[in-house]
Amino acid sequence: MGRRFWPVAVGITVALAAAVVAAHRWNSPPQKLALEVNPNRLPADGLSSATLAARPAAGVRFELVEGHRHGRLENARLCAGVLPGRIVVEARTPGFAPARAALETALVTSDLAGDGTPDFLRLSDEADQRAFVRWFTFLAESQYFVAPKDLPKEIDDCAALVRFAYREALREHDGRWASELKLPAVLAAPQVRKYQYPFTPLGARLFRVTEGPFTPADLSGDAFAEFADAETLLRRNCHFVSRDLRRATPGDLLFFRQLEQDLPFHVMVFLGPSQFDGSTASRIIYHTGPLGNSLGEIRRPSVQELLNHPSPRWRPAAGNSNFLGVYRWNILREQV
């Protein structure tokens, strides 16, 4: 993969290998580089790329050293992020003055699925999809092992646990981040490359909260928010897969509607096999929400345990009318 950029109007420095010996380099001022970016305009779609090439300026005498061809010092590839703007690239190599070139990235406002999720948020790359699912399920399950006093204060019901894991799965995962979250374990896995929260055209507002397809006006309107309850996650941010639990894959969501409750919609995360205890049994994780006078708790039953729940209304079975089915995040929707 090439070097990827996210922020607007950033400068990227590319250190070129010392592979060129200019004539009389020690007795003359630094020679000039010519830096080329082709193409110099890209859609900010997280997929497109440009080639960066540096070469001595016209009229400069030089000798090629092993590893370089066609008179170029080095080629590189720059992969677009999802933020539009002007990107300045600077190249440096011994014996030459620094050279700069610029390219522009243009905002992409398409919504090919028409589900309200902009294509710049969708993870169409399979490696990104795997990375997101791995981190999302890891982060959701990790909270089961966190002492109640150390749980993030925001996690107080089922939707809050899901929002937390979704958002944090899209962040940059470094040591400082892990320390701040007080994670019980560290996951060694690739990260999502297309973008990193909150560096998106929507900023931190990841969740769709109004109906309709995405339009440019949604960038500054109230169509997206940082908060979404279980019903909003179901209706605006996910798509239906099946009412057959056997079709669930890790990272999918199970939704229930219990009409006798004040907040009827409830969401659980299908984990698949645990990333913590090494067992092969598929598990599900969810926050109960407040229970009586208590704050509730995070539970992690196996699929079989949930299918045998003492209260039939909580069983994820096709014959249970309270079970709405298996749903998948819109950002993982297959391209038509």
C-alpha positions in Angstrom: 0.0 0.0 0.0 1.1 3.5 -0.6 1.3 6.3 1.9 -2.2 7.4 2.9 -3.3 10.9 3.9 -6.3 12.0 6.0 -6.2 15.7 7.1 -6.8 18.7 4.9 -3.9 20.8 3.7 -1.2 18.7 5.2 2.5 18.5 4.3 4.0 15.0 3.8 7.7 14.6 3.7 9.2 11.7 1.7 12.8 10.9 2.5 14.4 9.6 -0.7 17.2 7.1 -0.6 20.7 8.5 -1.2 20.9 6.9 -4.6 22.2 9.7 -6.8 25.6 11.1 -7.0 25.6 14.5 -8.7 28.6 15.7 -10.5 31.0 17.7 -8.3 28.4 17.4 -5.5 31.0 18.2 -2.8 32.1 21.4 -4.5 28.8 22.9 -5.7 25.6 24.0 -4.1 22.7 21.5 -3.8 21.1 20.5 -7.1 17.4 20.8 -7.8 14.8 18.1 -7.8 11.8 17.9 -9.9 8.9 16.4 -8.0 5.8 15.1 -9.9 2.4 13.9 -8.7 0.3 12.1 -11.2 -2.6 12.7 -11.3 -2.6 15.9 -9.3 -6.4 15.7 -8.5 -8.1 12.7 -6.8 -11.6 12.0 -5.4 -11.4 11.8 -1.6 -12.8 8.3 -1.6 -10.2 6.5 0.5 -9.4 4.3 -2.5 -7.9 6.3 -5.4 -4.1 6.9 -5.6 -1.5 9.0 -7.2 2.1 8.3 -8.2 4.8 10.4 -6.7 8.1 10.6 -8.7 11.3 12.6 -8.1 14.1 13.2 -10.6 16.9 15.6 -11.0 15.9 18.9 -12.8 16.7 19.3 -16.4 20.4 20.0 -17.1 21.7 18.4 -13.9 24.4 15.8 -14.4 24.1 12.7 -12.2 24.9 9.0 -12.1 22.4 6.3 -11.3 23.2 4.0 -8.5 22.0 0.4 -8.2 18.3 0.1 -7.4 17.1 3.1 -9.5 16.0 3.2 -13.0 14.9 5.7 -15.7 16.6 8.6 -14.0 14.2 8.7 -11.1 15.3 8.9 -7.5 12.3 7.1 -6.1 8.6 6.3 -6.9 5.9 6.2 -4.3 2.2 5.9 -4.2 -0.1 8.2 -2.3 -3.6 6.8 -1.4 -6.4 9.3 -0.8 -8.2 9.5 2.5 -11.8 10.8 2.7 -11.1 14.4 3.7 -11.1 16.9 0.8 -8.4 19.5 0.4 -4.9 20.4 -0.7 -2.0 18.1 0.1 1.6 19.3 -0.1 4.3 16.7 -0.6 8.0 17.4 0.1 10.9 15.2 -1.1 14.4 15.3 0.4 17.5 13.4 -0.5 21.2 14.2 0.3 22.9 16.5 -2.2 19.6 18.1 -3.4 17.5 20.9 -2.3 14.0 19.9 -1.0 11.3 19.8 -3.6 7.5 20.2 -3.2 4.4 19.3 -5.2 0.8 19.5 -4.5 -2.4 17.6 -5.3 -6.1 18.2 -4.6 -8.7 15.8 -3.3 -12.3 16.4 -4.0 -15.2 15.6 -1.7 -17.2 12.5 -2.6 -21.0 12.7 -1.8 -22.4 9.5 -3.4 -24.6 7.0 -1.6 -24.8 4.2 -4.1 -26.9 2.0 -1.7 -29.3 4.8 -1.0 -29.4 3.9 2.6 -28.3 7.2 4.0 -24.7 6.1 4.6 -22.2 8.1 2.5 -19.9 6.0 0.4 -16.9 7.8 2.0 -17.7 5.9 5.3 -18.2 2.5 3.6 -15.4 0.0 4.0 -15.3 -1.6 0.5 -11.8 -3.0 0.9 -11.9 -6.6 2.4 -8.9 -5.9 4.6 -10.6 -2.9 6.1 -13.8 -4.9 6.6 -11.8 -7.6 8.5 -10.0 -5.1 10.5 -13.2 -3.3 11.6 -14.9 -6.5 12.5 -11.9 -7.7 14.5 -11.6 -4.5 16.5 -15.4 -4.0 16.9 -15.9 -7.5 18.4 -12.7 -7.3 20.5 -13.7 -3.9 22.0 -17.3 -5.0 22.7 -16.1 -8.2 24.4 -13.3 -6.5 26.3 -15.7 -4.5 28.3 -17.1 -7.7 29.9 -13.7 -8.1 31.6 -13.4 -4.5 32.8 -14.2 -3.9 36.4 -17.5 -2.0 36.7 -15.7 1.1 38.2 -13.4 1.2 35.2 -16.1 1.0 32.5 -16.4 4.1 30.3 -19.1 6.2 31.9 -21.0 6.3 28.6 -21.7 2.6 28.6 -25.0 2.4 30.5 -27.2 0.4 28.1 -27.1 -1.9 25.1 -26.9 0.9 22.4 -24.1 2.6 24.4 -21.9 -0.5 24.3 -22.4 -0.8 20.6 -21.7 2.9 19.9 -18.6 2.7 22.0 -17.2 -0.4 20.2 -18.1 1.0 16.7 -16.5 4.3 17.3 -13.3 3.0 18.9 -12.9 0.4 16.2 -12.4 3.2 13.8 -9.8 5.1 15.8 -6.0 4.9 15.6 -5.0 2.2 18.1 -1.8 3.2 19.8 -0.4 2.8 23.3 -1.9 6.0 24.7 -5.3 5.1 23.4 -5.2 1.6 25.0 -4.0 3.1 28.3 -6.8 5.7 28.4 -9.4 2.9 27.8 -7.8 0.6 30.5 -8.2 -2.3 28.2 -7.7 -5.7 29.8 -5.6 -6.9 26.8 -4.0 -5.5 23.7 -5.0 -6.7 20.2 -2.3 -7.1 17.6 -4.2 -6.6 14.4 -4.2 -4.3 11.4 -6.2 -1.1 11.6 -8.8 0.3 9.3 -6.9 2.2 6.7 -9.5 4.1 4.7 -10.0 6.7 7.5 -9.6 7.1 11.2 -12.3 8.5 13.5 -12.9 11.5 13.9 -11.1 12.5 10.6 -14.1 12.2 8.3 -16.2 14.9 6.4 -18.8 14.4 9.2 -16.2 14.7 12.0 -17.3 12.8 15.0 -20.9 12.4 13.9 -20.8 8.8 12.8 -24.5 7.8 13.2 -27.3 8.5 10.8 -30.4 9.7 12.7 -32.8 10.8 10.0 -34.3 8.9 7.1 -33.5 9.3 3.4 -30.4 8.9 1.2 -27.3 10.9 1.8 -27.0 14.3 0.3 -24.4 17.1 0.5 -26.7 19.0 2.8 -26.3 16.3 5.4 -22.7 17.4 6.0 -23.9 20.4 7.9 -27.4 19.5 8.8 -28.8 17.3 11.6 -28.9 14.0 9.7 -25.9 12.7 11.6 -25.0 12.6 15.3 -22.6 11.2 17.8 -25.6 9.5 19.7 -28.1 7.0 18.4 -30.4 4.7 20.4 -31.0 1.1 19.5 -34.0 1.8 17.3 -32.0 4.4 15.3 -29.1 2.0 14.9 -31.5 -0.5 13.5 -33.4 1.8 11.1 -30.7 4.2 10.0 -27.3 2.5 10.3 -27.8 -1.2 9.6 -29.4 -3.4 7.0 -31.3 -6.7 7.5 -29.5 -10.0 6.9 -31.8 -12.7 8.2 -34.0 -14.0 11.0 -31.9 -17.2 11.0 -29.2 -16.9 13.5 -27.1 -19.4 11.6 -26.4 -16.7 9.0 -24.9 -14.3 11.5 -21.2 -13.5 11.2 -18.9 -11.8 13.8 -19.8 -8.2 14.2 -23.4 -8.6 13.2 -26.2 -7.2 15.5 -29.2 -8.9 16.9 -32.2 -6.7 17.5 -35.2 -7.4 19.8 -38.4 -5.4 20.4 -40.1 -5.8 23.8 -43.3 -3.8 23.7 -43.9 -4.0 27.5 -40.7 -2.1 28.2 -40.3 1.7 28.3 -37.4 1.4 25.8 -38.6 -1.5 23.6 -35.7 -1.9 21.3 -32.7 -3.8 22.4 -29.4 -4.7 20.6 -26.8 -7.4 21.1 -23.5 -8.1 19.3 -22.8 -11.5 17.7 -19.1 -12.1 18.6 -18.4 -15.5 17.1 -15.7 -17.4 19.0 -14.2 -15.4 21.9 -11.0 -13.5 21.4 -10.2 -13.8 25.1 -10.7 -17.3 26.4 -9.9 -19.4 23.4 -13.2 -21.3 23.3 -14.7 -22.3 20.0 -18.3 -21.7 21.1 -19.9 -18.6 19.5 -20.9 -15.9 22.0 -23.1 -12.9 22.2 -22.5 -9.8 24.2 -24.8 -7.1 25.4 -25.5 -4.6 28.2 -28.8 -5.2 30.0 -29.4 -1.5 30.7 -30.8 -0.5 34.2 -32.2 -3.4 36.1 -34.4 -2.2 38.9 -32.4 0.0 41.2 -29.0 -1.2 39.7 -27.1 0.2 36.7 -27.3 -3.2 34.9 -24.4 -5.2 33.6 -22.7 -6.6 30.6 -23.4 -10.3 29.8 -21.6 -12.7 27.5 -23.7 -15.8 27.0 -23.0 -18.5 24.4 -25.4 -18.7 21.5 -26.8 -21.9 23.0 -27.3 -20.3 26.4 -29.3 -17.5 24.8 -31.3 -19.9 22.7 -32.3 -21.5 26.0 -33.0 -18.3 27.8 -35.5 -18.8 30.6 -37.7 -16.1 29.0 -38.7 -17.2 25.4 -39.0 -13.5 24.4 -35.2 -13.2 24.6 -34.4 -16.2 22.4 -32.9 -15.3 19.0 -35.1 -17.8 17.2 -37.2 -17.3 14.0 -40.3 -18.4 15.9 -39.9 -15.5 18.5 -41.9 -12.5 17.2 -39.8 -10.3 19.6 -36.7 -11.2 17.7 -36.3 -8.8 14.8 -33.4 -10.6 13.2 -29.7 -10.3 12.3 -28.5 -7.0 11.0 -25.2 -5.8 9.6 -23.6 -2.3 9.6 -24.2 -0.2 6.5 -20.5 0.5 6.2 -20.0 -3.2 5.6 -22.8 -3.4 3.0 -21.7 -5.3 -0.2 -21.5 -3.1 -3.2 -24.2 -3.7 -5.8 
